[in-house]
């Protein structure tokens, strides 16, 4: 199975229900060397209480100088984390920053002692994506998987028998698509957020990308991208529906059921599609008269609600009428690597100036469903 990604991974976690998705770009990815995938892990930390959770979260220190983010995750409008890289004298230089006041102040917290695996790193041996399910339970992943159950005070590695290509959180559970060592197929696994108790979900069969979780709803692409697999019972059973389009892979977002958005890579370009029946059927949602709005495979995409979504073409475009038309929004002159929403109005973006040569991504935030974005200073 050729592994694909869009430009960035959607890392937001809804405060009420939880979600997650994997966005693909066309980078072939190396696989783990593990030969005997376990169905469960052995470490099982004790359950935490609200009091112990508050005590476990690290106070944090200075933001590392030169910090460059690659992944954003949030558990509400005010509490966010970003994983990235920063120059250091004692590699690995993987770094994490946190804010609990909506970006007014950031602090650096401990990161896994593993190589940063982000775009441009030249490595495929570590982590470059981050999810938090609550204040204490977090997951950094890519080729490896590192887990914290104390807010990042410490991290421990877990082996799921392959590279973690996607990870989503919802309903108190964390889900992962795990690429086999051969790279030919992936399987879906699940664990309670607060402990390391991973099991394979056989009802999903062989899967690929596009993992999205919303409460007990789970969406994921079949291994050949021809079917959308949908579960409403935490992955215990799945229904298979035709994929929006025969493509290289889709990312799915269900912000307000039964509406499901799909952003699908088709080769050199990508399309936006929309379902109003929980993924059973899709229609193009890419522009006037439902003609697809063709944007690069690497385009970032995010849905804010059942009718509002944003996609990055030559600049950032927004629809408020379920894809019937799009209008340019946000600052021009940026390459948008990531878009995501915590709710129908609040969301984040990572972008770098189009004219820069390798200039790092900057963090933007919106409080009006993507109509405008303002720059957030991390350091």
Beta strands, then each sheet from edge to edge (+ up, - down):
strand 1: 68-74
strand 2: 80-85
strand 3: 94-99
strand 4: 107-109
strand 5: 127-132
strand 6: 138-142
strand 7: 145-148
strand 8: 156-158
strand 9: 163-170
strand 10: 173-179
strand 11: 186-192
strand 12: 199-200
strand 13: 212-214
strand 14: 217-221
strand 15: 227-231
strand 16: 239-242
strand 17: 249-253
strand 18: 260-265
strand 19: 269-275
strand 20: 283-284
strand 21: 295-296
strand 22: 301-303
strand 23: 309-312
strand 24: 316-319
strand 25: 327-328
strand 26: 334-341
strand 27: 347-353
strand 28: 362-366
strand 29: 374-376
sheet 1: 1+ 2- 3+ 4-
sheet 2: 5+ 6- 7+ 8-
sheet 3: 9+ 10- 11+ 12-
sheet 4: 13+ 14- 15+ 16-
sheet 5: 17+ 18- 19+ 20-
sheet 6: 17+ 18- 19+ 21-
sheet 7: 22+ 23- 24+ 25-
sheet 8: 26+ 27- 28+ 29-
end
